[in-house]
Amino acid sequence: MPCRGHHHHKPRSLSELAARLRGGAKKFTGPRKAVLEVLAAHPHPMTIKDVHSETKSECDLATVYRALHLLEEMELVKRFDFGDGIARFELLAEGDDGHHHHLICTECSDIIEIEECFTESLEEKIAERSGFKAVTHKLEFFGICPDCQKR
């Protein structure tokens, strides 16, 4: 079963992202544009340092940090935590809730998105048994990629 809101959504254009920022009473500043351009060019979650190094010195690290957190609040980007204490950010496509899983190589940190989501029924069972409501999950998988196995 595919994850909710997976790849079947078209990527947002920069003009649409700018309109969303302005609609949220936020300015489409140079640094925010630079951060969005970097995220739009990369299909996988990026660290703040990765984004900073790609903004070609247009922004300092603190500016990138603030821009990413604002974009996350506006639900234009999603934050991921792969258990290493380093936040990673990914641009959300239009209508995408960012709900998908990743397979991360523990050697080279390569990231692959996993198409399947088999946990919705598990969420329902957990909610039923515990009495909790609105149960969600965050699930990442780790292993050694084929390239690293050859080394």
KEPA-333554 format. One line per field, with one value per atom (N, C-alpha, C): atom name; residue number from 1; x, y, z. Coordinates in Angstrom, 2 decimals, always signed. Atoms other than C-alpha are relative to their C-alpha. Example, Ala and Ser with C-alpha at 12.3 -4.5 7.8 and 13.67 -1.06 7.14 Angstrom:
% KEPA-333554
keke: (N|CA|C|N|CA|C)
tikol: (1|1|1|2|2|2)
X: (+0.89|+12.30|+0.90|-0.82|+13.67|-0.77)
Y: (-1.19|-4.50|+1.20|-1.19|-1.06|+1.09)
Z: (+0.00|+7.80|+0.00|-0.06|+7.14|+0.73)
***
This chain:
% KEPA-333554
keke: (N|CA|C|N|CA|C|N|CA|C|N|CA|C|N|CA|C|N|CA|C|N|CA|C|N|CA|C|N|CA|C|N|CA|C|N|CA|C|N|CA|C|N|CA|C|N|CA|C|N|CA|C|N|CA|C|N|CA|C|N|CA|C|N|CA|C|N|CA|C|N|CA|C|N|CA|C|N|CA|C|N|CA|C|N|CA|C|N|CA|C|N|CA|C|N|CA|C|N|CA|C|N|CA|C|N|CA|C|N|CA|C|N|CA|C|N|CA|C|N|CA|C|N|CA|C|N|CA|C|N|CA|C|N|CA|C|N|CA|C|N|CA|C|N|CA|C|N|CA|C|N|CA|C|N|CA|C|N|CA|C|N|CA|C|N|CA|C|N|CA|C|N|CA|C|N|CA|C|N|CA|C|N|CA|C|N|CA|C|N|CA|C|N|CA|C|N|CA|C|N|CA|C|N|CA|C|N|CA|C|N|CA|C|N|CA|C|N|CA|C|N|CA|C|N|CA|C|N|CA|C|N|CA|C|N|CA|C|N|CA|C|N|CA|C|N|CA|C|N|CA|C|N|CA|C|N|CA|C|N|CA|C|N|CA|C|N|CA|C|N|CA|C|N|CA|C|N|CA|C|N|CA|C|N|CA|C|N|CA|C|N|CA|C|N|CA|C|N|CA|C|N|CA|C|N|CA|C|N|CA|C|N|CA|C|N|CA|C|N|CA|C|N|CA|C|N|CA|C|N|CA|C|N|CA|C|N|CA|C|N|CA|C|N|CA|C|N|CA|C|N|CA|C|N|CA|C|N|CA|C|N|CA|C|N|CA|C|N|CA|C|N|CA|C|N|CA|C|N|CA|C|N|CA|C|N|CA|C|N|CA|C|N|CA|C|N|CA|C|N|CA|C|N|CA|C|N|CA|C|N|CA|C|N|CA|C|N|CA|C|N|CA|C|N|CA|C|N|CA|C|N|CA|C|N|CA|C|N|CA|C|N|CA|C|N|CA|C|N|CA|C|N|CA|C|N|CA|C|N|CA|C|N|CA|C|N|CA|C|N|CA|C|N|CA|C|N|CA|C|N|CA|C|N|CA|C|N|CA|C|N|CA|C|N|CA|C|N|CA|C|N|CA|C|N|CA|C|N|CA|C|N|CA|C|N|CA|C|N|CA|C|N|CA|C|N|CA|C)
tikol: (1|1|1|2|2|2|3|3|3|4|4|4|5|5|5|6|6|6|7|7|7|8|8|8|9|9|9|10|10|10|11|11|11|12|12|12|13|13|13|14|14|14|15|15|15|16|16|16|17|17|17|18|18|18|19|19|19|20|20|20|21|21|21|22|22|22|23|23|23|24|24|24|25|25|25|26|26|26|27|27|27|28|28|28|29|29|29|30|30|30|31|31|31|32|32|32|33|33|33|34|34|34|35|35|35|36|36|36|37|37|37|38|38|38|39|39|39|40|40|40|41|41|41|42|42|42|43|43|43|44|44|44|45|45|45|46|46|46|47|47|47|48|48|48|49|49|49|50|50|50|51|51|51|52|52|52|53|53|53|54|54|54|55|55|55|56|56|56|57|57|57|58|58|58|59|59|59|60|60|60|61|61|61|62|62|62|63|63|63|64|64|64|65|65|65|66|66|66|67|67|67|68|68|68|69|69|69|70|70|70|71|71|71|72|72|72|73|73|73|74|74|74|75|75|75|76|76|76|77|77|77|78|78|78|79|79|79|80|80|80|81|81|81|82|82|82|83|83|83|84|84|84|85|85|85|86|86|86|87|87|87|88|88|88|89|89|89|90|90|90|91|91|91|92|92|92|93|93|93|94|94|94|95|95|95|96|96|96|97|97|97|98|98|98|99|99|99|100|100|100|101|101|101|102|102|102|103|103|103|104|104|104|105|105|105|106|106|106|107|107|107|108|108|108|109|109|109|110|110|110|111|111|111|112|112|112|113|113|113|114|114|114|115|115|115|116|116|116|117|117|117|118|118|118|119|119|119|120|120|120|121|121|121|122|122|122|123|123|123|124|124|124|125|125|125|126|126|126|127|127|127|128|128|128|129|129|129|130|130|130|131|131|131|132|132|132|133|133|133|134|134|134|135|135|135|136|136|136|137|137|137|138|138|138|139|139|139|140|140|140|141|141|141|142|142|142|143|143|143|144|144|144|145|145|145|146|146|146|147|147|147|148|148|148|149|149|149|150|150|150|151|151|151)
X: (+0.85|+0.00|+0.89|-0.86|+1.56|-0.27|+0.16|+2.14|-0.93|+0.85|-0.29|+0.87|-0.66|+0.69|+1.37|-1.33|+3.63|+0.14|-0.46|+5.15|-1.03|+0.96|+1.88|-0.39|+0.32|+1.96|+1.04|-0.97|+3.49|+0.82|-0.82|+6.41|-0.51|+0.41|+5.67|+1.00|-0.91|+7.09|+0.45|-0.48|+9.13|-1.01|+0.98|+6.43|-1.16|+1.08|+3.81|+0.47|-0.55|+6.09|+0.06|-0.04|+6.60|-1.39|+1.38|+2.84|-0.47|+0.37|+2.37|+0.63|-0.67|+4.94|-0.69|+0.65|+3.33|-1.40|+1.34|-0.11|+0.03|-0.17|+1.20|+0.62|-0.54|+2.28|+1.50|-1.45|+5.92|+0.60|-0.68|+8.35|+0.76|-0.79|+9.96|+1.40|-1.33|+13.47|+1.00|-1.08|+16.68|+0.43|-0.40|+17.78|-1.07|+1.07|+14.37|-0.08|+0.01|+14.44|+1.17|-1.20|+17.99|-0.20|+0.24|+16.99|-1.00|+1.01|+13.90|+0.58|-0.61|+15.93|+0.88|-0.87|+18.45|-0.85|+0.85|+15.72|-0.72|+0.70|+13.88|+0.91|-0.95|+17.04|+0.45|-0.44|+17.54|-1.20|+1.17|+15.13|-0.06|-0.04|+16.20|+0.22|-0.19|+16.26|+1.45|-1.32|+19.20|+0.20|-0.31|+20.93|+0.11|-0.16|+21.15|+1.36|-1.34|+24.89|+0.05|+0.07|+24.19|-0.64|+0.72|+21.71|+0.89|-0.88|+24.13|+1.12|-1.12|+27.01|-0.45|+0.54|+24.74|-0.53|+0.54|+23.45|+1.10|-1.12|+26.85|+0.24|-0.34|+27.54|-1.00|+1.03|+24.31|-0.53|+0.57|+23.28|+0.98|-0.79|+25.04|-0.83|+0.63|+24.22|-1.27|+1.16|+21.84|-1.19|+1.06|+19.87|-0.65|+0.52|+19.52|-0.87|+0.72|+18.42|-1.38|+1.26|+15.76|-0.95|+0.82|+14.53|-0.63|+0.52|+14.17|-1.09|+1.02|+12.26|-1.28|+1.19|+9.91|-0.74|+0.61|+9.30|-0.64|+0.60|+8.66|-1.32|+1.23|+6.11|-1.12|+0.99|+4.38|-0.35|+0.25|+4.37|+0.39|-0.57|+6.37|+1.16|-1.04|+9.18|-0.33|+0.19|+9.19|+1.36|-1.23|+11.81|+0.02|-0.20|+13.19|+1.11|-1.03|+15.21|+0.38|-0.45|+17.28|+0.75|-0.56|+18.36|+1.45|-1.40|+21.79|+0.08|+0.02|+20.71|+0.10|-0.13|+20.93|-1.34|+1.26|+17.71|+0.27|-0.07|+17.15|-1.33|+1.19|+14.68|-0.21|+0.36|+12.82|-1.18|+1.10|+10.59|-1.20|+1.22|+6.99|-0.63|+0.73|+5.21|-1.41|+1.35|+1.77|-0.92|+0.93|-0.79|+0.68|-0.75|+1.95|+0.12|-0.17|+1.92|+1.39|-1.37|+5.50|+0.09|-0.02|+4.50|+0.57|-0.61|+6.96|+1.19|-1.09|+9.81|+1.28|-1.30|+13.50|+0.81|-0.99|+16.17|+1.34|-1.24|+19.50|+1.18|-1.22|+22.94|+0.80|-0.74|+24.84|+1.47|-1.41|+28.17|+0.17|-0.21|+27.77|-1.12|+1.15|+24.47|-0.88|+0.87|+22.84|-1.44|+1.40|+19.04|-0.86|+0.96|+16.37|-1.38|+1.37|+12.65|-0.66|+0.72|+10.48|-1.43|+1.34|+7.27|-1.09|+1.05|+5.36|-0.22|+0.31|+3.58|-0.96|+0.77|+2.33|-0.45|+0.22|+1.70|-1.32|+1.27|-1.70|-0.90|+0.85|-3.55|+0.58|-0.66|-0.98|-0.35|+0.40|-1.74|-1.40|+1.40|-5.45|-0.08|-0.01|-4.77|+0.53|-0.61|-2.54|-0.98|+0.99|-5.18|-1.14|+1.11|-7.91|+0.37|-0.44|-5.92|+0.33|-0.50|-4.57|-1.02|+0.95|-7.54|+0.52|-0.56|-5.27|-0.75|+0.58|-6.57|+1.12|-0.94|-4.73|+1.41|-1.30|-1.92|+0.72|-0.83|+0.88|+1.31|-1.29|+4.35|+1.08|-1.19|+7.86|+0.86|-0.71|+9.76|+1.06|-1.10|+13.15|+0.70|-0.71|+15.10|+1.48|-1.45|+18.88|+0.61|-0.72|+21.25|+1.25|-1.20|+24.32|-0.35|+0.40|+23.77|+0.88|-0.77|+24.95|+1.42|-1.33|+27.88|+0.95|-0.85|+29.20|+0.30|-0.26|+28.87|+1.15|-1.07|+31.33|+1.37|-1.27|+33.99|+0.78)
Y: (-1.18|+0.00|+1.24|-1.18|+3.35|+0.90|-0.93|+5.91|+1.12|-1.17|+8.76|+1.11|-1.19|+11.70|-0.26|+0.25|+10.05|+0.63|-0.64|+10.90|+0.38|-0.25|+11.36|+1.47|-1.43|+15.12|+0.75|-0.76|+17.69|+0.91|-0.88|+19.65|+1.43|-1.40|+23.20|+0.83|-0.92|+25.93|+1.06|-1.06|+28.70|+1.14|-1.08|+31.20|-0.37|+0.44|+29.10|+0.06|-0.07|+28.85|+1.45|-1.44|+32.63|+0.50|-0.42|+33.13|-0.52|+0.57|+30.80|+0.81|-0.80|+32.79|+1.35|-1.31|+36.12|-0.12|+0.25|+34.67|-0.19|+0.17|+33.79|+1.23|-1.28|+37.44|-0.07|+0.11|+36.44|+0.50|-0.50|+38.05|-1.13|+0.98|+36.02|+0.61|-0.62|+37.15|-0.82|+0.68|+36.28|-1.30|+1.23|+33.77|-1.10|+1.01|+32.04|-0.60|+0.48|+31.83|-0.96|+0.83|+30.41|-1.37|+1.26|+27.76|-0.86|+0.76|+26.76|-0.56|+0.47|+26.52|-1.22|+1.12|+24.21|-1.24|+1.14|+21.98|-0.55|+0.43|+21.91|-0.81|+0.68|+20.67|-1.37|+1.26|+17.73|-0.85|+0.83|+14.80|-0.57|+0.62|+13.71|+1.04|-0.94|+15.34|+0.46|-0.61|+17.70|+0.59|-0.63|+18.88|+1.51|-1.45|+22.57|+0.34|-0.26|+22.42|-0.27|+0.29|+20.80|+1.16|-1.12|+23.55|+1.23|-1.17|+26.23|-0.06|+0.10|+24.91|+0.18|-0.14|+24.93|+1.40|-1.34|+28.48|+0.96|-0.74|+29.65|+1.34|-1.15|+32.07|+1.16|-1.05|+34.03|+0.20|-0.05|+33.22|-0.60|+0.66|+32.51|-1.13|+1.19|+29.37|+0.33|-0.39|+31.16|+0.39|-0.41|+32.61|-1.24|+1.25|+29.14|-0.70|+0.63|+27.76|+0.66|-0.72|+30.47|-0.22|+0.20|+30.09|-1.39|+1.37|+26.30|-0.17|+0.14|+26.59|+0.75|-0.72|+29.21|-0.84|+0.80|+27.02|-1.26|+1.17|+24.04|+0.40|-0.49|+26.06|+0.21|-0.26|+26.98|-1.26|+1.31|+23.29|-0.03|+0.06|+23.95|-1.00|+1.03|+21.69|-0.88|+0.95|+18.65|-0.33|+0.35|+17.87|-1.51|+1.41|+14.36|-0.14|+0.31|+12.91|-1.46|+1.37|+9.84|-0.60|+0.59|+9.22|+0.37|-0.39|+10.86|+1.40|-1.32|+14.12|+1.15|-1.04|+16.00|+0.12|-0.20|+17.50|+0.09|-0.09|+17.08|+0.53|-0.66|+18.98|-0.36|+0.37|+18.12|+0.88|-0.81|+20.29|-0.90|+0.78|+19.07|+0.37|-0.25|+18.67|+0.48|-0.50|+20.23|-1.15|+1.03|+18.23|-1.17|+1.08|+16.05|+0.30|-0.22|+15.58|-0.46|+0.39|+14.30|-1.36|+1.29|+10.92|-1.07|+1.15|+8.43|-0.40|+0.53|+6.38|-0.02|-0.01|+6.28|-1.22|+1.03|+3.61|+0.70|-0.78|+5.08|-0.95|+0.81|+3.53|+0.49|-0.37|+3.45|+0.27|-0.24|+3.62|+1.35|-1.21|+6.42|+1.03|-0.88|+8.01|+0.24|-0.10|+7.51|-0.25|+0.10|+7.83|-0.44|+0.47|+5.94|+0.14|-0.06|+6.63|-1.34|+1.28|+3.58|+0.31|-0.24|+3.48|-0.57|+0.67|+1.07|+0.64|-0.36|+2.06|-1.06|+1.15|-0.90|+0.21|-0.23|+0.77|+0.68|-0.66|+2.49|-0.91|+0.93|-0.63|-0.23|+0.14|-0.96|+1.19|-1.19|+2.63|-0.17|+0.19|+1.75|-1.00|+1.01|-1.37|+0.59|-0.61|+0.58|+0.97|-0.96|+3.32|-0.73|+0.78|+0.75|-0.60|+0.68|-1.13|+0.96|-0.92|+1.92|+1.05|-1.08|+4.26|+1.35|-1.25|+6.88|+0.38|-0.48|+9.03|+0.64|-0.68|+10.48|-0.59|+0.67|+7.90|+0.13|-0.08|+8.56|-0.73|+0.66|+7.12|+0.68|-0.40|+8.01|-1.25|+1.26|+5.09|+0.14|-0.02|+4.99|-1.35|+1.27|+1.93|+0.26|-0.17|+1.53|-1.30|+1.17|-0.84|+0.44|-0.31|-1.04|-0.16|-0.02|-0.11|-0.94|+0.91|-2.35|+0.49|-0.54|+0.00|-0.19|+0.14|-0.05|-1.47|+1.43|-3.85|-0.49|+0.41|-4.09|+0.48|-0.59|-2.03|-0.93)
Z: (+0.00|+0.00|+0.00|+0.02|-0.95|+1.20|-1.12|+1.79|-0.39|+0.25|+2.15|-0.60|+0.53|-0.02|-0.55|+0.52|-1.78|-1.38|+1.24|-5.18|-1.05|+1.05|-7.04|-0.07|-0.04|-6.47|-0.81|+0.79|-8.71|+0.91|-0.83|-7.30|-0.10|+0.01|-6.36|-0.78|+0.69|-8.57|+0.99|-0.89|-6.99|+0.09|-0.04|-7.97|+0.93|-0.89|-6.15|+1.46|-1.35|-3.10|+0.47|-0.34|-3.19|+0.36|-0.26|-3.34|+1.36|-1.31|-0.34|+1.14|-1.03|+1.66|+0.16|-0.06|+0.74|+0.59|-0.53|+1.51|+1.51|-1.45|+4.97|+0.63|-0.48|+5.39|+0.24|-0.10|+4.93|-1.31|+1.20|+2.52|-0.68|+0.77|-0.26|-0.16|-0.03|+0.66|-0.81|+0.72|-1.18|+0.66|-0.67|+1.47|-0.05|+0.06|+1.54|-1.40|+1.39|-2.27|-0.22|+0.17|-2.17|+0.65|-0.72|+0.41|-0.76|+0.75|-1.58|-1.30|+1.25|-4.81|+0.26|-0.34|-3.12|+0.28|-0.33|-1.68|-1.24|+1.21|-5.02|-0.92|+0.88|-6.74|+0.55|-0.63|-4.33|+0.39|-0.27|-4.10|+1.42|-1.32|-0.60|+1.10|-1.11|+2.85|+0.12|-0.12|+3.39|+1.39|-1.28|+6.56|-0.19|+0.06|+7.42|-0.61|+0.55|+6.64|-1.51|+1.45|+3.23|-0.74|+0.63|+2.39|-0.01|-0.12|+3.64|-1.03|+0.93|+1.52|-1.45|+1.36|-1.58|-0.30|+0.25|-1.09|-0.46|+0.59|-2.35|+0.70|-0.86|+0.50|-0.06|-0.02|-0.09|+1.42|-1.35|+3.48|+0.99|-1.05|+6.73|+0.60|-0.55|+8.71|+0.79|-0.82|+11.11|-0.89|+0.93|+8.17|-0.62|+0.56|+6.59|+1.04|-1.10|+9.96|+0.19|-0.18|+10.40|-1.18|+1.19|+6.81|+0.00|+0.00|+7.14|+1.06|-1.06|+10.41|-0.35|+0.46|+8.96|-1.05|+1.07|+5.87|+0.56|-0.66|+8.15|+0.68|-0.65|+10.18|-1.02|+1.05|+6.91|-0.78|+0.62|+5.92|-1.48|+1.34|+2.77|-0.03|-0.11|+4.01|+1.19|-1.10|+6.27|+0.58|-0.70|+8.90|+0.27|-0.31|+9.29|+1.02|-0.98|+12.14|-0.20|+0.26|+11.25|+1.19|-1.21|+14.83|+0.27|-0.21|+14.49|+0.61|-0.63|+16.12|-0.99|+1.03|+12.80|-0.74|+0.70|+11.43|-1.51|+1.45|+7.70|-0.51|+0.52|+5.54|-1.47|+1.37|+2.34|-0.43|+0.54|+0.13|-0.23|+0.21|+0.11|-1.33|+1.24|-3.20|+0.35|-0.23|-3.58|+0.41|-0.47|-1.59|+0.70|-0.65|-0.06|+1.48|-1.44|+3.70|+0.46|-0.32|+3.52|+0.65|-0.68|+4.84|-0.92|+0.64|+3.45|+0.86|-0.82|+4.81|-0.80|+0.65|+4.07|+0.42|-0.29|+3.87|-0.10|-0.10|+4.98|+0.14|-0.11|+4.41|+1.20|-1.22|+7.71|-0.30|+0.37|+5.82|-0.69|+0.81|+3.23|+0.17|-0.25|+4.42|-1.23|+1.16|+1.00|+0.46|-0.42|+1.26|-1.17|+1.00|-0.66|+0.60|-0.49|-0.35|-0.22|+0.08|+0.34|-0.41|+0.54|-1.67|+0.90|-0.76|+0.57|+1.37|-1.38|+3.74|+0.51|-0.47|+5.67|+1.44|-1.42|+9.01|+0.34|-0.33|+8.69|+0.81|-0.75|+9.86|+1.40|-1.31|+12.66|+0.89|-0.75|+13.73|+0.55|-0.42|+13.86|+1.15|-1.07|+15.98|+1.30|-1.19|+18.37|+0.65|-0.51|+18.71|+0.70|-0.54|+19.31|+1.36|-1.23|+21.98|+1.13|-1.03|+23.80|+0.40|-0.25|+23.59|-0.47|+0.54|+21.98|-1.27|+1.26|+19.14|-0.82|+0.91|+16.09|+0.12|-0.09|+16.30|-1.35|+1.21|+13.78|+0.29|-0.22|+13.31|-0.81|+0.74|+12.22|-0.06|+0.15|+10.81|-1.08|+0.96|+9.13|+0.08|+0.07|+8.01|-0.27|+0.14|+8.15|-0.50|+0.49|+6.34|-0.73|+0.78|+4.12|-1.47|+1.41|+0.47|-0.83|+0.85|-2.40|-0.31|+0.31|-3.25|+1.18|-1.18|+0.33|+0.31|-0.21|+0.47|-0.85|+0.91|-2.44|+0.45|-0.42|-0.66|+0.91)
***
